[in-house]
């Protein structure tokens, strides 16, 4: 159901850049890294403004329920229905903005150090209070959906209510899956002690783990970063350290996974969803057959993409097969590049500016106004994300910047999200949010612009090959790997419906999909079977992962249109981002002559990846 979005989780599953308790001894000098200024939301955790807003939120939720609960049907049939309902929706939207502001602040504070008990309590208390307060709002969407469609259409006809038509039509898609009001209230209130609590346990467990690499105790993300080290021995040791620590904690991760999968199955069963992923498809506003067509296209392309590329990479390393810790290794004989922060900033802003000065201007605000938190710090949330907060404020970006080329791409990625969120904000709290399938469009497009800008400046053959290889690997991680993750989740949730799974059962499912997706040129050695345990999306957002593949294929297709006809493209592209959640993906893609419902659409995006691999093969022949 549509509810207040308490806090989004890191959006970039494969960007390994996060906090370390102890950084590698050879950490480079990256210059001054920015830290965000959350005072634009609230001055401090103990500020009078925060306390006042929390009290106001609780009071306004109760007052709204007292005025409207049980009365929407009557209002909808009144002579001034369109105006009266518009007043109610506007008031509801303002409350949603207030609740979102409070939880955004609490979530961002918590993400700054998830191991700090003071911050953890602050976030937990905020979540508890906002969940309780927003219980008084649950009736509103439920009652709106009980109004006869003809009556509601009449109320929207030529009245102020028509402004919210996209939102009203959107929530009506959830009508078949609504429960009776008291059950909705129960589901909502128990979320804090149910899936919300298990999510928090996962976060705090991951943040507290330490991985011993040559006597050095690291958190998970720097350890994962070492698997991109030029030295194979270091990559191997990092992989073994990850496997050892995850194995020692596998019972905990297995329990979390089992409980959350069962929790989802109960919710889906009560709501009447037929397939394990249907609730995600509904929230993404994408048809099951569209996702199925994409999955089939990607899986059919494995031999032409991942199998082909990793065989080529094994050849570069002089091996028949690559060990799993070598999959993302930098190419041999190519010096590792380090990008100081100022250089990364200039690189991304210049790439954005060449495409659209307006887009670069929005992105520049993130640097100038302290909307980015970049340093690696003890306890900091892993990965990277762009959090939209609420339309009355502005987004914030979290990074764990370590100067690697992929970190530059991550900066470009998250700024793409940020630009999208700024452009969509004028639609208001109810219509600014974008379905996940389209939410990755701006981020991946931002990466593509940055990659192309860097590639165009590179004339050295070895560096050009390294850049092309890194881009192909990112695309394979975004498309092939994420669809393999989706297949893993489908198998896991289906099997969980038959009974509890042991950690070994989950590991067997993991290995089955990984082997199929990566192909015969990758050797999945002992220890790799545990790697499912650290991936946050399986916990926080079941079936989220296919949105990455959707976004990457979509961007590849969009970029192809841009290359063929760039005149006016930037304006149409920014208009698409500005639509937020007001339009279906078919409406948004129509101006570009694209249709994701056409099975041939996916071949366009996959063809671009295949073309880059062919370019790498051709470089070998010269």
TITOR-532028 format. One record per residue: residue in one letter; x, y, z of N, C-alpha, C in turn. Coordinates in steps of 0.02 Angstrom, whole numbers, plus 50000, padded with zeros to 5 digits. Example, Ala and Ser with C-alpha at 12.3 -4.5 7.8 and 13.67 -1.06 7.14 Angstrom:
REM residues 2
a506604971650390506154977550390506604983550390s506424988850354506844994750357506455000250394
REM end
This chain:
REM residues 622
x500414994050000500005000050000500435006350000x500165011849972500515018249975500515020650047x501105021550075501165024050143501765028650147x501825032250203502405036550212503045032450205x503485034750163504115031150150504605033150204x504715028650252505105030450310505825032150295x506145028050255506835029650236507065024950182x507345027550127507575023150073508255020250089x508395014550063509025011250074509495012550016x510145011050026510635012649974510415010249905x510495014649857510215013249791510705009549746x511335009149766511835006449720512125000049748x511854994549727512014988149758512734986049747x513004987649689513664985049673514214990249679x514054996149705514575001249715514885000149784x515464997049786515764995449849516185001349874x515855005749910516215011549936515875013650001x516135011350057515795012950120516285013450177x516005013850236516405015650294516865010150319x517445012250342517915007550371518075009650442x518095004750487518345006150554519095007750550x519435004050507520145005550493520235005350417x520465010750388520565010850316521215007450298x521275004950235521905002150213522475007150224x523065004750241523625009050258523825013650201x523675011450139523895015350081523345020050056x522885022050099522345026450078522625032750046x522395034549985522685040249950522435046949977x522805052249960522595058949979522085061349927x521465062149948520925063949902520725071249908x521065074949951520865081749962520305082150014x520045088150025519515089050074518865086150047x518575081450084517945078350064517365081750100x516825083150066516275086950096515855082550143x515585085850195515095082650239514455086650234x513895083050235513265086550225513055090850284x512645095850269512365100250319511625098650326x511435094950377510745092850386510315098250419x510625104050434510245109350466509695112150421x509725110750356509175112750313508525109050330x508595103350365508005099750390507865101750462x508365100650506508305102650577508995104450604x509025109250650509675111450676510065105950714x509695101650750510025096350789509505091450813x509735085750837509265080650862508845083150920x509155087450962508785089851021508505096951010x508425098950948508195105750935507455106550951x507265112550969506565114150984506135113350921x506425114950863506045114450800505855107250785x506335102650796506185095550785505635093150832x505695094850896505195092750945504515095650928x504515101950907503875105150890503555101850829x503955100350779503685097150719503425090150734x503765086650778503535079950797502855080350832x502775085150877502145086150912501605088450863x501795092850816501315095350767501085089650721x501545085250702501365079650658500855075150692x500965073650756500495069350792499805072750797x499805079250811499175082950818498805083450751x499165084850698498845085750633498565079150606x498905073650620498645067150598497975065750633x497945067050699497325065850736496775070550713x496935076950702496435081750680496165080050611x496605077750567496395075850499495915069950502x496075065050543495635059150549494965061250579x494975065650628494345067750660493895071350610x494185075050564493785078850516493535074750457x493925069750436493755066450372493585059050376x493795055650429493685048450431492935046850428x492755042450382492065040350374491625045250336x491915050650308491515055950276491665057050203x492165053450175492375054950107491835053150055x491475047750066490945045850020490415051350015x490225053950073489735059350075489995065650040x490625067350054490925073250022490945072449946x491115066349923491175065049852490515065949815x489955065349850489295065849818488975072749830x489355077249861489095084049873489155088349810x488835094049810488835098349750489525101349735x489915102449787490595105249776491125100049791x491005093949770491435088249787492155089449766x492265091949704492945092849679493355097549720x493045102949742493405107949783493525105249853x493015102249883493065099749952493575094049957x493575089549909494065084049910494765086649896x494815091849854495475094749841495775097749905x495345100949945495575103650009495845098050054x495495092350055495705086750096496365083750071x496425082950006497035079949978497625084649989x497525091149981498065095949992498305095750065x497835095250109498005094850180498375088250195x498145082850166498475076350174499185076550147x499275079750090499935080350060500405084250104x500155089550135500575093650180500795089550241x500355085350266500535081150323501055076050302x500965073150243501455068350218502145071550211x502155077850189502795081450183503115082350251x502715083950301502965084950369503235078350397x502865072850390503085066450414503735064250379x503755065550314504355063750276504965067750296x504865074050313505425078250336505715075450401x505285073750448505505071150512505895064650503x505605059950464505935053450456506555053950412x506555058550365507155059450324507745061750368x507605066350412508135068850457508385063250502x507915059650532508115054150578508505048850540x508295047250480508635042050440509325044250419x509405050550399510055053050378510535053550437x510285055650495510685055750555510945048750571x510495043850567510675036950582511185034150533x511095035850469511545033250418512255035950427x512325041650460512985044450472513405040250518x513085036350562513445031750607512935026750635x512855021150602512345016250622512555012450684x513175013150706513385009650766513345013950829x513155020250822513085024750879512405023550913x512395021250975511765019751008511305025751016x511595031751023511185037751029510805039050964x511155038550908510825039450843510325033850829x510515027850847510055022150836509405023150875x509465025450937508865026650977508455032350948x508795037650926508445043350896508045041050835x508355037050792508015034650732507445029950751x507575025450798507055020750819506455024250850x506585029250892506035032950923505635036750871x505995039850823505635043550770505205038850729x505475033150711505105028250672504485026050709x504555024750774503995022550815503455027850818x503655034150831503165039550838502815041150772x503195041250718502895042850653502445037150629x502645031050642502205025450624501545025850662x501585027450726500975028050767500555033950742x500865039550730500495045450707500165044150640x500535041250593500265040250526499725034950523x499635031150577499075026450579498415030050570x498375036250594497765040150587497635042350515x498115041350470498035043250400497835037350356x497885031250382497775025350340497095025350307x496595027850342495905027750316495835031450250x496255036550240496135041250185496155037950117x496695034450102496745031050037496235025350032x496115022050088495635016550088494935019150070x494735024650101494075027450087494035030450017x494575033649995494575036249926494455030649876x494745024849889494675019249843493985015849848x493605017449900492925014649904492415019049869x492615025049850492155029349813492055026549743x491455026349719491305023749652491705027649600x491985024049552492425027149502492075032749464x491445031649447491075036749409490985043049451x490865042149515490775047849560491435051649567x491975048149575492625051449582492825054949517x492695051749460492845054949395492465061449388x491835061449408491425067449404491705072949449x491945070949509492235075849556492875078949529x493225075249487493865077849459493755081949396x493175081549367493055084749303493035092349309x493565095649287493595102949286493615106149354x493865102649405493895105349473494625105149497x494755108449554495445108249581495695101149595x495235096449606495435089549620495815086449561x495685088949501495995085949441496755086349444x497025091149483497755091649490498055085049515x497685081549558497945075349587497685069149551x497425070049490497165064249453497685058649446x498315060149427498805054649422498885050649486x498895054149542498965050649607498345046549622x497755049449611497135045849625497075039649581x497255040349517497225034549473497745029349492x498315031749518498855027249539498645022949599x498365026149650498185022349710497595017649697x497195019149646496635014649632496875007949604x497495007849579497775001449556497894996749615x497924999549675498034995449734497374993049766x496824995449740496164993949770496044986349778x496214982049728496074974949736496464971649794x496984974949818497424971949868497344975249937x496854979649943496724982850008496374978050055x496514978950119496194975050171495714979550210x495334976550254494884980250297495294985050341x495004990650359495374995950392495774993750453x495464989550495495804987450556496404983050540x496354978950488496924974850468497484979150441x497304984150401497824988750376498184992250434x497794994150485498094997350543498564992550579x498354986250585498784981250619499434980250580x499384979350514499984978450473500454984450481x500154990350481500554996450484500914997050551x500544996050606500844996950672501364991550687x501244985450665501714980050680502334980250635x502334984750586502934985150543503554987050582x503464990850636504034993050676504354987050711x503954982550738504224976750773504274970750726x504044971450665504084966050616504664967150569x504514968350504505054968850455505524974750469x505264980150499505694985750514506244983950564x506064979950614506554977950664507074973250634x506864968650590507344964050560507804967650511x507544972750477507964976850434508514980250476x508314982950532508794986350575509314981550602x509094975550621509574970450644510084968950591x509864968250529510334967050474510834972750468x510594978950467511034984750460511564984950515x511344984050577511804984750632512284978750635x512054972950613512504967150611513044968150559x512844970250499513334971450445513844976750466x513594982150497514034987650516514534985450570x514354980550610514794978550666515294973150646x515214969950587515674964650567516364967350551x516874963350566517554965050549517864959250510x518274961050460518564956150415519324956750419x519644951350437520364951350449520744950050384x521064955250359521474954750298522194956250317x522604951050320523314951950339523384955450407x522974953450454523014956250521522674962950530x522404965750476522064972150480521304971050483x520974974050532520254973250542519884978550502x519514976450452519134981050409518394979650413x517984984650397517274983450387517174980750316x516564979150299516464975250237516624979050174x516464985350169516544988750105517274989850085x517714992050131518424992250111518694985350094x518424980150126518644973450109518424971550039x517814973350022517574972249954517984976349904x518174982349923518584986549880519254983149865x519524979549914520164976049903520104970649850x519494968449835519404963549781519464966849712x519594973349711519764976849649520494979049649x520874976449697521584978249702521974975149644x522494978649619522894975749564523264969349584x523374968349649523744962549673523264956649684x523374951149647522914945449653522924942349723x523504942349755523544939449822523104943249871x523094949949864522674954049907521944952649893x521764952049829521064950549811520854943849842x521294938949838521154932349864521054932649940x521494936149974521444936650047520804940350067x520634945550030520004949250045519404944650037x519404940749983518854936149971518794931050027x519354928250047519354923350101519114926450167x519314932750179519094936050240518344937150241x518074939150184517344939950179516994933350192x517234928150159516914921550166516944919150238x517514920050272517594917650340517124921150388x517094927850383516664931650429515924930350415x515734930250352515034928850336514834921850358x515284917050348515124910150369515014909750444x515424913450483515354913450555514694916450578x514394920550535513764923950553513174921650510x513264916150475512764914050426512094912050457x512114909450518511484907650551511054913850562x511374919350582511004925550593510704928150528x511114928250475510874930650410510334926050382x510414919550394509904914850372509244915950408x509274917250473508664918550511508324924850487x508714930250478508424936550453508074935450386x508414931850342508134930650274507494926550279x507494921250319506904917050326506314920950354x506444924750407505894928550439505594933550391x506014937250356505754942450311505394939350251x505644933750225505304930450170504614927950192x504584925250253503934922950279503474928850292x503744934250319503344940250332503034942750267x503434942750213503184944950148502644940150122x502764933650131502274928650108501604929550143x501614931050208500994932050245500624938150218x500994943650210500694949750183500404948650114x500794945550070500564944250001499944939850001x499924934850043499354930250045498724933750068x498784937750120498204941450144497954946550092x498414949450055498204954450006497974951349940x498154945149928497924941849867498384942249808x499024943449819499504943449764499634936249742x499654935049677499734928349651500464926149648x500904930549627501604928849616502034932049670x502604929049686503034931749739503274938749726x503304940749663503564947449646503004952349626x502384950349628501844954649604501774961049644x501894960749710501834966949750502364972049729x502964969649710503484974249686503284977049618x503024972849574502814975349508502274980849516x501824979849563501304984849575501604991349599x502054990949648502354997149673502785000549620x503064996549574503464999349519503035001749461x502395000249464501925002049410502174999249343x502374992949345502594989649284502244982849280x502064980749220501704974649211502164968549218x501894963149245502294957049255502584954649189x502184954949136502424952449072503014956549044x503044962949062503614967149042504254964749077x504204963549141504774961149179504984954149155x504494949849143504654943049119505014943249052x504794947849008505124948448942505844950848950x505944955548996506624958049008507064952449036x506824948749085507214943449116507404938249063x506924936349022507064931348970507584933848920x507524940248901508004943148853508714943148882x508774944848946509434945048978509714938048985x509314933349008509564926549017509754923348951x509364924748899509534922148833510194925148807x510354931048831510954934448807511584932648846x511534928548897512134926848937512734924748894x512644920148845513224918148805513544923948766x513134928748744513384934348704513684939848747x513514939848812513724945248856514224942848909x513964940648966514414938949022514884933249005x514624927848976515054922148960515614924248912x515434928248863515914930548813516434935248843x516204939948884516664944848912517144941648961x516904937449005517354934549055517854929749024x517664926648969518154922548932518714926948904x518524932948879519014937748854519454940248910x519154941648968519554944249024520024938849049x519814932549051520264927149072520864926849026x520754927948962521304927948913521794933548929x521544939448947521984945048964522424943249024x522144939249069522524937249129522934930949118x522914928349056523304922349041523054916049074x522394915649084522094909949119521524907049078x521374900649090520784897649060520154899949095x520204900849162519644903149202519884908249253x519434912849271519574917649323519264915149389x519634915849443519334914549508518824920049524x518354918549568517814923449580518084930049608x518664929749643518934936049669519284940249615x519344937449555519654941149500519134944249453x518504943149467517984945249420517994952749407x518084956749459518104964049451518814966849458x519324962549448520014964849454520174969849398x520594974749412520824979249359521254975449309x521274977749248521664974249197522404974549213x522774969249196523494969149210523864974449168x524404976949196524854981649161524534988449148x523994990049184523694996649178523744999949247x524115005449253524185008649318523505010649348x523425009549412522795011449446522735019049447x522155021449430522025028649431521685030649496x521885036249523521555039049582521315046049565x520685047449580520385053949566520285057649632x520685062849645520535067149702519825070049695x519545072249751518845074349751518725080049702x519155085049700519035090749655519025088549582x519445083649565519455081149496518825077349480x518585073449528517955069749518517375074649508x517365079849549516845084949544516835088149475x517435090249452517485093549387517295088849331x517515082649336517365077649284516615076749275x516265075949329515545074649325515165080949303x515325086649332514965092749315515095094749242x515695093749217515835095249147515435090649101x515405084249118515025079549077514285081349076x514025083049135513325085149139513215091549099x513695096349105513625102749071513635102248996x514045097648969514075096748897513395094248870x513045090648912512375088148892511845093448902x511855096648961511345101648977511605106249032x511715112649018511935117349070511445117449129x510795116749115510305116749169510415110749216x510555105049187510675099049227511305099949269x511835102649240512445103849278512335108949334x511925113949320511785118949371511435116049432x510975111349420510645108149477511145103849515x511555100049478512045095749511512555099749551x512725105649527513225109849561512985111849630x512345112549639512075114549704512245109449758x512295103149739512445097949788513135099149819x513595101649778514265103249803514275109849841x513965114849812513995121549840513615122249905x513055118649911512605119549969512665114050021x513195109950015513325104650064512755099550068x512575096850011512075091650008512395084750000x513065084350004513425078049994513825076350056x513815070050076514245067550129514695062250099x515335063650092515775059350053516295055250092x516525057450151517085053750182516895046850207x517395042550211517335036150245517405037550320x516915035050359516945036150432516725029750468x516975028750529516765022850567516005022750575x515695017050561514975016050572514525018850519x514805022550471514385025650420514045020250377x513435021650355513065016850315513455014950252x513435008550233513825006350175513525008750110x513925008550057513685009949990513585017349977x513065018849941512925025749921512175026349907x511915032349918511215033449900511085040849891x510535042349857510265049149853509575048949884x509485052549938508835052549973508455058949955x507855058449928507485064449905507235068849962x507225066450023506895069650080506175071350059x505995077850058505315079850041505335085949995x504805087149957504815092849910504925099549943x504755100350006504855106750039505585107850060x506005102750051506715103350066507115101850002x507595097250005508005095549947508325088749960x508595085549909508915079049919509595079649953x509825073949978510505073150003510815066949972x511475067149962511845061549933512345059049984x512345052449996512855049250037513315045149993x513965046150001514485042249967514975039750019x515385035049998515985033250037516565033449988x516805039549976517245040849919517955038749935x518245034449891518925032049901519365033349839x519115037249791519525039649736519615035049677x519295029349678519365024749622518905026949564x519065024749502518645026649445517905024849456x517785019049488517085017249502516755022049551x517155025049595516875029949641516645036249604x517015038049551516805043649509516145042049475x516085035849451515465033749420514885033749471x515045031849532514535031849585514305039049599x514785043749600514605050749609514135053049553x514315051249491513885053049434513195049849440x513185043649463512565039949472512105043349523x512365044649582511955047449635511745054549620x512175058449586511975065149566511415064949515x511415059649472510855058749426510205057949464x510215053749517509625053149560509435059949588x509945063549613509815069949645509495074949598x509755075549537509455080049487508735078049474x508615071549466507935069049454507475071049511x507705070249572507295071849630507145079249635x507635083449618507515090749619506995092649565x507065089749506506605091349452505895088949466x505835083249500505165080449513504825083549573x505205086849616504935089449679504325094049671x504285098349619503695102649613503035098949606x503055092449591502435088549587502125087449656x502495088849709502235088049777502375081149806x502245080649871502435074549907502085068349882x501495069149851501115063249829501315060949759x501555065649717501685063849647502415064749626x502835066949671503555067449654503895060649650x503745055949696504095049449694504005045849628x504555042949604504565039449539504615031949551x504235027849514504315020549521505035018549511x505245013149544505955011249543506215009949473x505785007249430506005005649362506235011849324x505925017549340506125023849307506585027949351x506605026349416507035030149462507775029249445x507945023649414508645022449396508845025549329x508375028549294508515031249228509035036949231x508895041949272509325047849275510015046049303x510045041349350510675039449380511125035949329x510845031149294511245027449245511425031849186x510975036449167511125041149112511705045749132x511705047949196512245052149221512915048449217x512905042149233513515038049226513745037749153x513265036649108513435035849038513745042349011x513465048049029513755054449007514465055149032x514585053349095515245054049125515745049249093x515525043149082515955038249050516155040448979x515665042648940515805044748872516285050748870x516185055348917516625061148920517345059148934x517445054548981518115052148998518415048248940x518005044048908518255039848853518475044148794x518095049448781518265053748723518935057348733x519145058248796519775061648810520365056848811x520235050448807520755045348816520995042748749x521635043648735521915041248671522375035148681x522655034448742523095028648755522695022148750x522945017548709522575011348695522455007248758x522955006548801522885002448861522375005448908x522395012048917521915015248961521205014948931x521165015748866520515015548834520205008548842x520625003448834520374996648843520144995648915x520534998248963520354997549033519695001049048x519585006949018518965010549029518375006848999x518465004448938517925000648906517764994348946x518284990948970518174984949009517804986549074x517994992049107517664993949169516934995549157x516784998849100516085000449084515684994149069x515994989549032515644983249019515504979549084x515994979549129515894976149193515334979449234x515314986149232514764989549267514084987649236x514064987349170513444985449136513244978249152x513734973849153513584966949171513354966449244x513664970449288513434970549357512724973349363x512574978149320511914981449323511374977249291x511534973749238511024970149200511044962649216x511564959249196511604951949204511584950049278x512004953249317512054951449388511414952949426x511104958649411510484960349447509914955649429x509884953549367509364948749347509514941949380x510144940149388510314934049425510094934749498x510184940749526509944941949594509174941049598x508844943749548508104943049545507904935749541x508254931849501508104924749495508234921149562x508774923249596508924920549662508344921949710x508104928149711507554929849755506924925849738x506784925149674506184921349654506224914149681x506804911049672506884904149696506844903949772x507164908649805507174908749878506474909549907x506104914449882505434915749910504954910149892x505034907149834504604901449816504744895549862x505384894049873505564888449917505364889849989x505414896150011505234897850080504494896550092x504094897150040503384895650047503244888350064x503734884050052503664876950067503944875150136x504294879750168504584878450233505224882350243x505474882450305506074886250321506684883450285x507124887950265507734886050229508334886450275x508774881550271509404881950308509864886750272x510374889450306510864893650271511174889950212x511264883450219511544879550164511064879150105x510424878750119509924878850065509964885450026x510004890950062510044897550030510674898049989x511224895450016511864895749980511834891649916x511484885849918511414881749858511024885449803x510494888949824510104892849775510544898249745x510924901649787511374906949765511864904449712x512174898849726512684896149681512364893949614x511754891649616511434889249554511334894949504x511124900749528511004906349482511654909849463x512144910049509512774913349494513154909749439x513164903149442513514899349391513204900449322x512544900449318512214901449254512344908349225x512364913449268512424920249243513144922049224x513624919749264514324921749252514664917449199x514464911149193514724907049139515334902949157x515564898949110516104894149123516784897249133x516884903649117517544906649125517654909349195x517154908849239517234910949309517194904749353x517714903749395517734898149442517474900649510x516904897949531516604899949594516884895249649x517404897549682517754893349730517434893149798x517714889149844517454888649913517424895449946x516884896649981516784902950016516294907549980x516274907049913515834911449875515104910049890x514954904049913514254902249927513944906549982x514354910250021514094914450075513944921550054x514124923449993514124930549974513424933549969x512914929449968512224932149967512064935950031x512424934350085512224936650151512324944150161x512774947350123512914954450136512504959150093x512114956650047511784960949998511144963950028x511124970550038510574973650076509894973550042x509884973649976509244974049942508804967949954x509104962149963508714956149978508324957050043x508584961150087508284962250152507814968150151x508054973850126507674980050130507124980650078x507254978250018506794979449962506764973349917x506394968149938506364962049898506164963449825x506544960549780506424961049707506564967949679x506874972249718507084978849694507554978249634x507974973049635508574972849594508434973149519x507854970749496507744970949423507664978049397x507534982849443507484989849422508134992249392x508704989649416509354991649388509414989549315x509224983249301509254980849232508774984749188x508174986049214507674990049177507984996849161x508275000149212508555006849202509135006849154x509575001749158510165001649115509975000549042x509524995749030509304994548961508925000548934x508525003748977508165009748956508645015348938x509165016348979509645021648965510045020248902x510235013948893510595012148831510175013948770x509525012548774509085014248719509015021748710x508935025248767508895032548764509525035648735x510095033048756510725035748732510805034648657x510555028948634510565027648562510155032848524x509575034648551509155039948521509535046548522x509855048048578510235054248585510795054748533x511155049248523511705049248475511465050448403x510865048148388510595048748320510255055548309x509965058348361509595064648353509635068548418x510185072248427510295075648491509905082148497x509685085048440509325091448443508675090648482x508605094648534508005094548575507955088748623x508455084248621508415078348664508455080248738x508925084748755509015086548825508375089348856x508025093448817507405096348842506875090948854x506815086248806506335080848815506535076348874x507185075348882507425071148937507265074349005x507405080849012507265084249075506515084649088x506115085249035505385085049044505175078249071x505495072949047505335066249071505485065749146x506065068249167506245067949238505775072249280x505575077849252505145082449289504445079549302x504265074449264503595071549272503525067749338x504095065749368504055062049431503635055849423x503145055049468502705049249465502035050549434x501995055649391501345057549363501165053749300x501645050049271501505046649208501775039449209x501445035149171501645028249162502265028049117x502665022649124503275022349084503135022749009x502555020248987502395020548915502305027748892x502005031948933501915039048916502585042748915x503005041148963503645044648968504125042948911x504085036748886504545034648833504285036248763x503645037648757503345038848691503695044548652x503875050148684504195055548646504875053548616x505155047948640505795045648613505705039748565x505085038048551504955032448506505115025648535x505095025148602505265018848635504665016048672x504635009348678504085006048712504344999848747x504365000048814504634994348852504194988148847x503574989048823503124983248817503284979048756x503694981848711503894978248651504504973948668x504454967348661505024962948678505674965048642x505614967948583506214970048546506574975848580x506214979348624506514985148658507134983048697x507114977248730507664975148772508284973548732x508184971548670508754969948628509174976048611x508854981948611509224988148597509754989348650x509534988948714509994990148769510524984748774x510324978448766510804972948769511294973348711x511054975748654511484976448596512054981448606x511924986548646512454991448660513014988148700x512834984048749513344980448789513744975848743x513384972248700513714967648653514194971348607x513994977448587514424981348543515064983448577x515034985148642515644986948679516104980948686x515824975048697516234968948702516574967648634x516194968548581516484967548514517054972548501x516974978648527517504983648519518134981548556x518044978548615518614976048653518954970248616x518554965848587518844960248549519234962748489x518964967948456519304970748397519974973848417x520014976748476520644979748499521174974348508x520954968248525521424962748534521734960648467x521354961648413521574959248348522044964048314x522074970348338522494975348305523214974748327
REM end
